[in-house]
Amino acid sequence: MTISRYKQEDIFTNNSEQYQSVFAAKNINKIRQYGLMKLKFPTDKELANLTIETYQWNSGDRLFRLAHEYYDGRSELWWVIAWFNGVESESDILPGANVMIPLPLERILTYMGV
């Protein structure tokens, strides 16, 4: 079962002037997009109920591989690790940095409001 970070979000129509060149190139005049999900960071009490594994980042590492390893083969949940560490992608993590991996998965998802 895939857990989507978009499941509770509104879908809206975007026909912004800013995207007119993109729309023209695709021969469309609007697109449908998901709104941003507002995830909640765990409180201090909730953090005390998590196990935080620390992984030292190396050149060539990928968030989806960490998710696969720590989340029972569920590489699609790479965004949980990214969000918990305040990064958007691997390019935001420098070699040698400590990446925190919150466990158990079900608990961190509940705390995040997913």
TORSERO-46414 format. One line per 2 residues: number of its first residue (from 0); for each residue x, y, z of C-alpha. Coordinates in Angstrom, 1 decimal. Layout:
<sites>
NUM> X Y Z  ...
</sites>
This chain:
<sites>
0> 0.0 0.0 0.0  1.4 3.4 -1.0
2> 1.0 6.3 1.4  0.6 9.5 -0.6
4> 1.6 12.8 0.8  -1.2 14.2 -1.4
6> -4.1 12.2 -0.2  -5.7 14.9 1.9
8> -5.0 17.9 -0.3  -7.2 20.0 -2.4
10> -6.8 19.8 -6.2  -6.9 23.2 -7.8
12> -6.9 24.6 -11.4  -3.8 26.6 -12.3
14> -4.2 29.0 -15.3  -1.6 31.5 -14.1
16> 0.0 33.9 -16.5  3.3 32.7 -15.1
18> 2.9 29.4 -16.8  1.5 30.5 -20.2
20> 4.6 29.6 -22.1  4.5 26.0 -20.6
22> 0.8 25.8 -21.5  1.4 27.0 -25.0
24> 4.2 24.4 -25.5  1.8 21.6 -24.4
26> -1.2 23.1 -26.3  -3.2 23.5 -23.1
28> -4.6 26.5 -21.2  -4.6 25.2 -17.6
30> -3.4 22.4 -15.4  -4.7 20.7 -12.2
32> -2.3 20.7 -9.3  -2.3 19.4 -5.7
34> -2.2 22.0 -2.9  0.7 21.7 -0.4
36> 0.2 19.4 2.5  0.9 20.9 5.9
38> 2.8 18.4 7.9  3.2 18.7 11.6
40> 6.6 18.2 13.2  6.5 16.0 16.3
42> 6.3 17.6 19.7  9.1 16.9 22.2
44> 6.8 14.3 23.9  6.2 12.6 20.5
46> 9.9 12.8 19.7  10.6 10.9 22.9
48> 8.4 8.1 21.6  10.5 7.7 18.4
50> 13.7 6.0 17.7  16.0 8.2 15.6
52> 18.5 6.3 13.6  21.5 8.4 12.4
54> 23.1 7.7 9.0  26.2 9.5 7.8
56> 25.6 10.7 4.3  28.1 9.7 1.5
58> 28.5 11.0 -2.0  26.1 9.0 -4.2
60> 23.6 8.2 -1.4  19.9 8.4 -2.2
62> 17.0 9.1 0.1  14.9 6.4 -1.6
64> 17.6 3.8 -0.8  17.5 4.8 2.9
66> 13.7 4.6 2.9  13.9 1.1 1.3
68> 16.4 0.0 3.9  14.7 1.5 7.0
70> 11.1 1.4 5.9  10.8 -2.3 5.0
72> 11.3 -1.9 1.2  9.1 1.2 0.9
74> 11.4 3.4 -1.1  8.5 5.7 -2.1
76> 8.5 7.1 1.4  11.9 8.9 0.9
78> 10.0 12.1 1.5  9.5 11.2 5.2
80> 13.3 11.2 5.7  13.7 14.4 3.6
82> 11.0 16.3 5.5  12.2 15.2 8.9
84> 15.6 16.5 8.0  14.3 19.7 6.5
86> 15.6 19.0 3.0  13.9 18.8 -0.4
88> 16.3 16.4 -2.1  19.7 14.7 -1.9
90> 21.3 17.8 -3.4  20.6 19.5 -0.1
92> 22.7 17.0 1.9  26.5 17.4 2.1
94> 28.7 14.3 2.3  29.5 13.7 6.0
96> 26.2 15.1 7.2  24.2 13.1 9.7
98> 20.7 12.2 8.3  18.1 11.4 10.9
100> 15.7 8.5 10.2  12.6 8.5 12.4
102> 11.2 5.1 13.4  8.8 3.4 13.6
104> 7.3 4.5 10.3  3.7 4.3 11.4
106> 4.2 6.4 14.4  6.1 9.2 12.6
108> 3.4 9.3 9.9  0.7 9.6 12.6
110> 2.6 12.4 14.3  3.1 14.2 10.9
112> -0.7 14.0 10.3  -0.5 11.7 7.3
</sites>
